[in-house]
């Protein structure tokens, strides 16, 4: 278990710095059932019901449970297609998933299906989730359900390494896909929005948004948090409405240049 101790330390620091309302969520995609970590629950076998993947993630981040899910555990098709457990059916590709309830015609539905993030079929068969603080596996990535100030601070910490903006394709659908697949495909951090299922079925809060960081970039992110804290960027903050608010010297120098 000593090899996983570092993840408990990461979780403790993240939860302390961000004052999150739920556990930092660790995710690992599985190539076979042989990779299921010890002690993981299966919805169909151990809970007695299939469920949406967002509900499995909610059990991990809100109740501290380790949940492993495969195709037979699913009641929602989107992660089956997005995670590459099965190739998307033509009915989906033709736009019928979104038309007529969400888009004006099948062409718009096709656009949604084309944009939908996907992993190539056959690479993975399942997924396991657990609080980062108690993992007994090496996660592929970590998800944090943040509010706006928490996300702002996290983005500031992420930018510390290279200064680049975070580029994301935001959708109102399939949070379980948009929060996982782009990071798996690119190795980059990502921001996604809890979808209707995540809110209505898995009880994501109205003030929550999802930040995903690859496991390999966790240390960089924490280094960023530690650095920006030296300059006053931390939580909690006591906001004050001042018109003469002091700015850093670099801001004032650029302002003078613009004059």
C-alpha positions in Angstrom: 0.0 0.0 0.0 3.0 2.3 0.4 3.0 2.9 -3.4 -0.5 4.5 -3.1 0.4 6.7 -0.1 1.4 9.6 -2.4 -2.2 9.7 -3.8 -3.6 10.0 -0.3 -1.2 12.9 0.3 -2.3 14.5 -3.0 -5.9 14.2 -2.0 -5.3 15.7 1.4 -3.6 18.7 -0.1 -6.2 19.3 -2.9 -9.1 19.0 -0.5 -7.5 21.3 2.0 -6.6 23.9 -0.6 -9.9 23.9 -2.4 -12.3 23.1 0.4 -14.2 20.8 -1.8 -17.7 19.5 -0.9 -17.0 15.9 -2.2 -14.0 13.6 -2.4 -11.4 14.1 -5.1 -12.3 11.4 -7.6 -9.8 8.9 -9.1 -10.6 7.2 -12.4 -8.9 4.3 -14.2 -10.1 2.7 -17.4 -9.8 -1.1 -17.4 -8.9 -3.4 -20.3 -10.5 -6.4 -18.6 -12.2 -7.7 -15.5 -8.8 -9.0 -14.3 -7.8 -5.4 -13.6 -10.6 -4.7 -11.1 -9.0 -3.6 -7.8 -9.6 -5.5 -4.6 -12.7 -4.4 -2.7 -14.4 -2.8 -5.7 -18.2 -3.1 -5.9 -20.0 -4.0 -9.1 -23.4 -2.5 -9.5 -25.2 -5.5 -10.9 -23.5 -8.1 -8.7 -23.1 -6.2 -5.4 -25.7 -3.5 -5.4 -28.4 -5.4 -7.3 -29.1 -2.9 -10.1 -27.7 -1.5 -13.2 -27.0 2.3 -13.0 -25.8 5.3 -15.0 -22.0 5.8 -14.8 -22.5 9.2 -13.3 -24.3 7.5 -10.4 -21.3 5.2 -9.9 -19.0 8.2 -9.8 -21.3 9.8 -7.3 -21.1 6.8 -5.0 -17.3 7.2 -5.1 -17.0 11.0 -4.6 -19.9 11.3 -2.1 -19.9 8.0 -0.2 -16.2 7.0 -0.5 -16.9 3.7 -2.3 -14.8 2.0 -5.0 -17.1 1.2 -7.9 -16.1 -0.9 -11.0 -18.5 -0.8 -14.0 -18.6 -2.7 -17.3 -21.1 -2.8 -20.1 -23.5 -5.1 -18.3 -23.6 -2.7 -15.3 -24.7 0.3 -17.5 -28.2 1.7 -18.0 -26.8 4.6 -20.1 -25.2 4.0 -23.5 -23.1 7.2 -23.8 -20.0 5.9 -21.9 -20.2 2.6 -23.7 -19.7 4.5 -27.0 -17.5 7.2 -25.6 -15.1 4.9 -23.8 -14.9 2.6 -26.8 -16.4 -0.5 -25.2 -18.5 -0.8 -28.4 -18.5 0.9 -31.7 -21.2 3.6 -32.1 -24.3 2.3 -33.9 -25.3 3.9 -37.1 -28.5 5.1 -35.5 -26.4 7.3 -33.2 -24.1 8.5 -36.0 -27.2 9.5 -38.0 -28.2 12.0 -35.3 -31.2 10.2 -33.8 -29.8 10.4 -30.2 -30.4 14.2 -30.2 -33.2 14.7 -32.7 -36.0 15.7 -32.2 -35.8 16.4 -28.4 -32.6 18.6 -28.4 -31.8 19.8 -32.0 -33.8 21.1 -34.9 -33.0 18.4 -37.4 -31.0 15.2 -38.1 -28.2 17.2 -39.6 -27.6 18.9 -36.2 -27.9 15.5 -34.5 -25.2 14.2 -36.9 -23.0 17.1 -35.9 -23.4 16.2 -32.2 -22.5 12.6 -32.9 -19.5 13.6 -34.9 -18.2 15.9 -32.2 -18.9 13.4 -29.4 -15.5 12.4 -27.8 -14.5 8.8 -28.4 -11.8 6.3 -27.6 -11.1 3.8 -30.3 -13.2 0.6 -29.8 -11.7 -2.4 -28.1 -9.0 -0.6 -26.0 -11.0 -0.7 -22.8 -13.9 -2.7 -21.4 -14.6 -1.1 -18.0 -13.8 1.7 -15.5 -13.2 2.0 -11.8 -13.7 5.0 -9.6 -12.7 5.7 -6.0 -11.8 8.6 -3.7 -8.2 9.5 -4.5 -7.4 9.4 -0.7 -8.1 5.6 -0.6 -7.1 4.2 -4.0 -5.5 0.8 -4.3 -4.8 1.3 -8.0 -2.9 3.8 -10.2 -5.5 6.2 -11.6 -5.4 7.5 -15.1 -6.8 10.9 -14.0 -8.4 12.8 -11.2 -11.7 14.7 -11.2 -12.6 17.5 -8.9 -16.2 18.8 -8.7 -15.6 22.6 -8.1 -17.5 25.8 -7.7 -16.4 28.9 -9.6 -13.8 30.2 -7.1 -12.3 26.8 -6.7 -12.1 26.3 -10.5 -10.6 29.7 -10.9 -7.8 29.0 -8.4 -7.2 25.5 -10.0 -6.9 27.0 -13.5 -4.4 29.6 -12.0 -2.4 26.7 -10.6 -2.5 24.8 -13.8 -1.3 27.8 -15.8 1.8 28.1 -13.6 3.7 25.4 -15.6 3.4 26.9 -19.1 1.1 29.9 -19.0 -1.1 28.6 -21.8 -4.9 28.9 -21.8 -6.9 25.7 -21.3 -8.8 24.8 -24.5 -12.0 22.8 -24.1 -15.0 21.8 -26.1 -17.9 22.3 -23.7 -21.1 20.4 -24.1 -24.3 20.1 -22.1 -24.4 16.3 -22.6 -22.5 13.2 -21.3 -20.4 14.6 -18.5 -19.0 11.1 -17.9 -17.6 11.2 -21.4 -16.5 14.8 -21.7 -14.7 14.7 -18.3 -12.8 11.5 -19.2 -12.2 10.9 -22.9 -10.5 14.2 -24.0 -8.0 13.8 -21.2 -7.4 10.1 -22.1 -6.9 11.1 -25.7 -4.7 14.1 -25.2 -3.0 13.8 -21.8 -4.2 17.3 -21.0 -6.4 18.9 -18.3 -10.0 19.6 -19.1 -13.1 21.4 -17.9 -16.6 19.9 -18.4 -20.1 20.7 -17.3 -22.3 18.3 -15.3 -25.0 17.1 -17.7 -28.7 16.6 -17.1 -28.1 13.0 -16.0 -25.3 14.0 -13.6 -27.6 16.6 -12.0 -30.9 14.8 -12.1 -29.7 11.2 -11.4 -26.4 11.6 -9.6 -27.2 14.8 -7.8 -24.4 17.1 -9.0 -24.9 20.5 -7.5 -26.1 23.6 -9.4 -22.8 25.3 -8.5 -20.5 22.5 -9.6 -18.3 22.2 -12.6 -15.7 19.4 -13.3 -12.0 19.9 -13.6 -10.0 16.9 -14.8 -6.2 16.5 -14.4 -4.1 13.5 -15.7 -2.4 11.6 -13.0 1.0 12.5 -14.5 0.3 16.2 -14.1 -0.9 16.1 -10.5 2.5 17.1 -9.1 2.7 20.0 -11.5 -0.7 21.2 -10.5 0.2 21.1 -6.8 3.4 22.9 -7.5 1.3 25.6 -9.1 -1.0 25.8 -6.1 2.0 26.2 -3.7 3.5 28.9 -5.9 0.4 31.1 -6.4 -0.4 30.9 -2.7 2.9 32.9 -2.0 1.3 35.8 -3.9 -2.0 35.7 -2.1 -4.0 33.4 -4.4 -5.7 30.9 -2.0 -9.0 30.0 -0.4 -10.8 31.3 1.5 -10.5 34.9 0.4 -12.3 37.9 2.0 -13.5 40.0 -0.9 -13.4 43.8 -0.5 -14.9 46.3 -3.0 -12.1 48.9 -3.5 -11.6 51.3 -6.4 -8.0 51.8 -5.4 -7.2 48.1 -5.3 -3.5 47.6 -5.6 -2.2 45.6 -8.6 1.1 43.8 -9.1 4.0 45.9 -10.5 3.9 44.2 -13.9 0.2 45.2 -14.3 1.1 48.9 -13.5 4.1 48.8 -15.9 1.9 47.5 -18.8 -0.7 50.1 -17.9 1.8 52.8 -18.2 3.0 51.5 -21.5 -0.6 51.6 -22.8 -0.9 55.2 -21.9 
